[in-house]
Amino acid sequence: MTKVLVVDDEPFLKEMLYDIFTMAGYDVITAENGKEGLDKIYGESPDFVILDCSMPIMDGFEVLTIIRKEARFVNLPVIMLTALAGDAEQIKGLSLGVDDYITKPFKSSVLLTKVKNILERKKQSLDVNPLTSLPGNVSIQKYIESKIASKSDFSILYFDLANFKSFNDKYGFFAGDNVIRFTASVLEKSLKEFGKNDSCLIGHIGGDDFVVISPIDLEIKIAEKVIELFDAGIKDFYNKEDLEKGYIVSIDRNDNIQNFPIMTISISIIVTNIADIVDFEDVAQRASELKKIAKKNSKSSYVFERRKYGR
């Protein structure tokens, strides 16, 4: 249950806010001044804070200033309550990192809607991969599970880069990050080619692993376009000498010197109209098995889930 901390020195308003959030299904704790509120932020770990601007001992701005300096509270959602309709107070709070303001008196429906929207945005932003700005594991799992629950047929394409580690070791993390961003752009361009961005999800699992969930009968077109664009563009990340050789010299996981070919992309495809998907873990397991097969190919390629399942 989401825990909301209400920090306000007005007993009536504090009690009213307690009732509003309790009736809406939140777990509510309260504090009557900024110092007590700060103690409860440290001790109770709330998921959301309703913070009055003007309070004795320590006001809302002082509390906000302190918590925004600590990494663990940088993303803690905060709405400030103010009795003033002027801009100066709101600008001050916004400059300190408040998420939103609400002016007294207010409608409970407006407050609850703001809290719900901020929580949803925070959840989504925390799941976005910072390198590619693509949805991460939580969003991917949620999307796949919603498809399974609705019994919708869909395709899942898992993407993995072969020889990425050796490239990263030789050219450095900055060059490796550029390859990851390039791969994300390849996926986005491939979907745009077919005008299907709005009906697909592109996700970044982490590292050099990506996923696309698409309507069925589109998976081969996507895979072939991704391979075309990836193979055409990946060469730009290698120097002339390595391209002429067709490989780079690097050290494998066992500290042995080896020749590693130019990077390729491996694609594992699961189509749910032939595979009886049980849950997200089932999808991940099958994709892992397919990935091992796909990476055996020396060229960029895709492989299908070939087993048949009863519906």
C-alpha positions as CSV (number, residue, x, y, z in Angstrom):
1,M,0.0,0.0,0.0
2,T,1.3,3.5,-0.9
3,K,2.3,5.5,2.2
4,V,1.5,9.2,2.3
5,L,3.0,11.6,4.8
6,V,0.9,14.7,5.6
7,V,3.0,17.5,7.2
8,D,0.8,20.4,8.4
9,D,0.5,22.4,11.6
10,E,-3.3,23.1,11.2
11,P,-5.1,20.3,13.1
12,F,-8.3,20.6,11.0
13,L,-6.5,20.5,7.7
14,K,-4.2,17.7,8.8
15,E,-7.2,15.6,9.9
16,M,-9.1,16.3,6.7
17,L,-6.1,15.2,4.6
18,Y,-5.8,12.1,6.7
19,D,-9.4,11.2,5.9
20,I,-9.1,12.1,2.2
21,F,-6.1,9.8,1.6
22,T,-7.4,7.0,3.9
23,M,-10.7,6.8,2.1
24,A,-8.8,6.7,-1.2
25,G,-6.9,3.6,0.0
26,Y,-3.6,5.1,1.1
27,D,-1.7,4.3,4.2
28,V,-1.4,7.7,5.9
29,I,1.0,9.1,8.5
30,T,1.0,12.7,9.8
31,A,3.4,15.3,11.3
32,E,2.5,18.7,12.8
33,N,5.7,20.6,11.9
34,G,8.6,20.4,9.5
35,K,11.1,18.9,12.0
36,E,8.7,16.1,12.9
37,G,7.9,15.6,9.2
38,L,11.7,15.3,8.4
39,D,12.1,12.7,11.2
40,K,9.2,10.7,9.7
41,I,10.7,10.9,6.2
42,Y,13.9,9.4,7.6
43,G,12.1,6.9,9.8
44,E,8.9,5.9,8.0
45,S,10.1,6.0,4.3
46,P,6.9,7.4,2.8
47,D,6.1,7.1,-0.9
48,F,4.6,10.6,-1.1
49,V,4.7,13.8,1.0
50,I,2.1,16.5,1.3
51,L,4.1,19.4,2.7
52,D,2.7,22.7,4.0
53,C,4.8,25.7,3.1
54,S,4.3,27.7,6.3
55,M,4.9,25.8,9.6
56,P,6.6,26.5,13.0
57,I,10.1,25.2,13.9
58,M,10.9,24.2,10.3
59,D,8.9,25.3,7.3
60,G,8.2,23.3,4.1
61,F,10.9,24.9,2.1
62,E,13.6,24.0,4.7
63,V,12.4,20.4,4.7
64,L,12.4,20.3,0.9
65,T,15.9,21.8,0.8
66,I,17.3,19.1,3.1
67,I,15.7,16.1,1.4
68,R,16.6,17.1,-2.1
69,K,20.3,17.1,-1.1
70,E,20.2,13.4,-0.3
71,A,20.3,10.9,-3.2
72,R,17.7,8.6,-1.6
73,F,15.1,11.3,-1.5
74,V,15.8,13.0,-4.9
75,N,12.9,11.3,-6.5
76,L,10.6,11.3,-3.4
77,P,7.3,12.9,-4.7
78,V,6.3,16.1,-2.9
79,I,3.3,18.4,-3.3
80,M,3.4,21.6,-1.3
81,L,0.3,23.3,0.2
82,T,0.1,27.0,0.1
83,A,-2.4,29.6,1.2
84,L,-0.9,32.2,-1.1
85,A,-1.9,32.6,-4.7
86,G,1.1,34.6,-5.8
87,D,4.0,33.3,-8.0
88,A,6.9,34.0,-5.7
89,E,6.3,31.2,-3.2
90,Q,5.6,28.7,-6.0
91,I,8.7,29.6,-7.9
92,K,10.7,29.2,-4.7
93,G,9.4,25.6,-4.2
94,L,9.8,24.7,-7.9
95,S,13.4,25.8,-7.8
96,L,14.0,23.5,-4.8
97,G,12.5,20.5,-6.6
98,V,8.8,20.3,-5.6
99,D,6.7,18.2,-7.9
100,D,3.5,20.3,-7.8
101,Y,1.6,22.9,-5.7
102,I,-2.0,23.0,-4.6
103,T,-3.5,26.2,-3.2
104,K,-5.9,26.2,-0.2
105,P,-8.8,25.8,-0.3
106,F,-8.7,22.8,-2.7
107,K,-10.9,20.0,-4.0
108,S,-10.0,16.6,-2.8
109,S,-10.6,15.1,-6.3
110,V,-8.0,17.5,-7.7
111,L,-5.5,16.7,-5.0
112,L,-5.9,12.9,-5.4
113,T,-5.6,13.2,-9.2
114,K,-2.4,15.1,-8.9
115,V,-1.0,12.5,-6.5
116,K,-2.0,9.7,-8.7
117,N,-0.5,11.3,-11.8
118,I,2.8,12.2,-10.1
119,L,3.2,8.7,-8.7
120,E,2.6,7.2,-12.1
121,R,5.1,9.5,-13.8
122,K,7.7,8.8,-11.1
123,K,7.3,5.1,-11.5
124,Q,7.7,5.3,-15.3
125,S,10.7,7.7,-15.2
126,L,12.5,5.4,-12.7
127,D,12.0,2.5,-15.0
128,V,13.4,4.3,-18.1
129,N,16.9,3.3,-19.1
130,P,19.1,6.4,-18.7
131,L,21.2,5.6,-21.7
132,T,18.5,5.0,-24.3
133,S,15.4,6.5,-22.6
134,L,13.5,3.3,-23.4
135,P,11.2,1.5,-21.0
136,G,13.0,-0.9,-18.7
137,N,12.3,-4.3,-17.1
138,V,9.3,-3.3,-15.0
139,S,7.4,-1.8,-18.0
140,I,8.4,-4.7,-20.3
141,Q,7.1,-7.2,-17.8
142,K,3.9,-5.3,-17.2
143,Y,3.2,-5.0,-20.9
144,I,3.8,-8.6,-21.6
145,E,1.7,-9.7,-18.7
146,S,-1.2,-7.5,-19.8
147,K,-1.0,-9.2,-23.2
148,I,-1.1,-12.6,-21.7
149,A,-4.0,-11.7,-19.4
150,S,-6.0,-10.4,-22.3
151,K,-5.2,-13.6,-24.3
152,S,-4.0,-11.4,-27.2
153,D,-1.7,-13.0,-29.8
154,F,1.6,-11.1,-30.1
155,S,5.2,-11.5,-31.1
156,I,8.2,-11.0,-28.8
157,L,11.6,-10.2,-30.4
158,Y,14.7,-10.4,-28.1
159,F,17.8,-8.6,-29.4
160,D,21.4,-9.3,-28.3
161,L,24.7,-8.1,-29.7
162,A,27.4,-10.7,-30.4
163,N,31.0,-9.6,-29.6
164,F,29.9,-6.5,-27.8
165,K,32.0,-7.1,-24.7
166,S,35.2,-7.4,-26.8
167,F,34.4,-4.2,-28.6
168,N,33.7,-2.4,-25.3
169,D,37.0,-3.7,-23.9
170,K,39.0,-2.4,-26.8
171,Y,37.3,0.8,-27.7
172,G,36.1,1.9,-24.3
173,F,32.8,2.4,-22.5
174,F,32.0,5.7,-24.3
175,A,32.2,3.9,-27.7
176,G,30.2,1.0,-26.2
177,D,27.4,3.4,-25.1
178,N,27.3,4.9,-28.5
179,V,26.7,1.4,-30.0
180,I,23.9,0.8,-27.5
181,R,22.2,4.1,-28.5
182,F,22.7,3.2,-32.2
183,T,21.0,-0.1,-31.6
184,A,18.0,1.6,-29.9
185,S,17.7,4.0,-32.9
186,V,17.8,1.0,-35.3
187,L,14.9,-0.6,-33.5
188,E,12.9,2.7,-33.6
189,K,13.6,3.3,-37.3
190,S,12.6,-0.3,-38.1
191,L,9.2,0.0,-36.5
192,K,8.7,3.5,-38.0
193,E,9.3,1.9,-41.4
194,F,6.1,-0.1,-41.0
195,G,4.2,2.7,-39.2
196,K,3.7,0.5,-36.1
197,N,5.4,2.5,-33.3
198,D,2.0,3.0,-31.6
199,S,1.2,-0.7,-31.5
200,C,4.6,-2.0,-30.4
201,L,6.7,-1.6,-27.3
202,I,10.5,-1.2,-27.6
203,G,12.2,-2.0,-24.3
204,H,15.8,-1.9,-23.1
205,I,16.4,-4.8,-20.7
206,G,19.9,-3.6,-19.9
207,G,23.4,-3.7,-21.4
208,D,23.1,-4.9,-25.0
209,D,19.8,-6.7,-24.6
210,F,16.6,-5.2,-26.1
211,V,13.1,-6.4,-26.7
212,V,10.2,-5.5,-29.0
213,I,6.6,-6.7,-28.5
214,S,4.7,-6.4,-31.8
215,P,1.5,-7.6,-33.5
216,I,1.9,-11.1,-35.0
217,D,2.9,-11.4,-38.7
218,L,5.1,-8.3,-38.3
219,E,8.0,-10.1,-36.6
220,I,9.9,-11.2,-39.7
221,K,9.7,-7.8,-41.4
222,I,11.0,-6.1,-38.2
223,A,13.8,-8.7,-37.8
224,E,15.0,-8.3,-41.4
225,K,14.9,-4.5,-41.3
226,V,16.8,-4.5,-38.0
227,I,19.5,-6.7,-39.4
228,E,19.7,-4.5,-42.6
229,L,20.1,-1.3,-40.7
230,F,22.4,-2.7,-38.0
231,D,24.8,-4.4,-40.3
232,A,25.0,-1.2,-42.5
233,G,25.7,1.1,-39.5
234,I,27.8,-0.9,-37.1
235,K,30.9,-0.6,-39.3
236,D,31.0,3.1,-38.6
237,F,32.1,2.3,-35.0
238,Y,35.3,0.4,-35.9
239,N,38.5,1.9,-37.1
240,K,39.8,1.2,-40.7
241,E,42.4,-1.3,-39.6
242,D,39.9,-3.5,-37.7
243,L,37.4,-3.3,-40.6
244,E,39.9,-4.5,-43.1
245,K,40.9,-7.4,-40.9
246,G,37.2,-8.2,-40.1
247,Y,38.0,-8.7,-36.5
248,I,39.5,-7.1,-33.4
249,V,42.0,-8.7,-31.0
250,S,40.9,-8.8,-27.4
251,I,40.8,-10.9,-24.3
252,D,38.0,-13.4,-23.6
253,R,36.4,-14.1,-20.2
254,N,39.2,-16.6,-19.5
255,D,41.9,-14.1,-20.1
256,N,42.8,-15.7,-23.4
257,I,43.7,-13.5,-26.4
258,Q,41.3,-14.1,-29.3
259,N,40.1,-12.6,-32.6
260,F,36.5,-11.3,-32.3
261,P,34.6,-10.6,-35.5
262,I,32.7,-7.4,-36.2
263,M,29.6,-7.1,-34.1
264,T,26.4,-8.8,-35.2
265,I,22.8,-8.8,-33.9
266,S,21.0,-11.9,-32.8
267,I,17.2,-12.0,-32.7
268,S,15.1,-14.6,-30.8
269,I,11.4,-14.6,-31.8
270,I,8.5,-16.1,-29.9
271,V,5.1,-15.9,-31.5
272,T,2.2,-16.5,-29.1
273,N,-0.2,-18.0,-31.6
274,I,2.0,-21.1,-31.7
275,A,3.5,-21.0,-28.2
276,D,1.4,-21.4,-25.1
277,I,2.8,-18.6,-23.0
278,V,2.2,-19.2,-19.3
279,D,3.8,-16.0,-17.7
280,F,6.6,-13.5,-18.0
281,E,9.2,-16.0,-16.5
282,D,8.2,-18.5,-19.2
283,V,8.8,-15.9,-21.9
284,A,12.2,-15.0,-20.4
285,Q,13.3,-18.7,-20.2
286,R,12.3,-19.5,-23.8
287,A,14.1,-16.3,-25.0
288,S,17.2,-17.3,-23.1
289,E,17.2,-20.8,-24.8
290,L,16.7,-19.2,-28.3
291,K,19.4,-16.7,-27.7
292,K,22.0,-19.4,-27.3
293,I,21.0,-20.8,-30.7
294,A,20.9,-17.5,-32.5
295,K,24.4,-16.5,-31.3
296,K,25.9,-19.6,-32.8
297,N,25.4,-18.0,-36.2
298,S,28.4,-15.9,-37.3
299,K,26.2,-13.4,-39.1
300,S,23.3,-11.3,-37.9
301,S,20.3,-13.6,-37.8
302,Y,17.0,-14.5,-36.2
303,V,15.6,-17.8,-34.9
304,F,12.0,-18.8,-34.1
305,E,10.4,-20.7,-31.2
306,R,9.8,-23.9,-33.1
307,R,8.0,-26.0,-30.5
308,K,4.2,-26.3,-30.9
309,Y,1.9,-25.9,-27.9
310,G,-1.8,-26.6,-27.4
311,R,-4.0,-23.7,-26.6
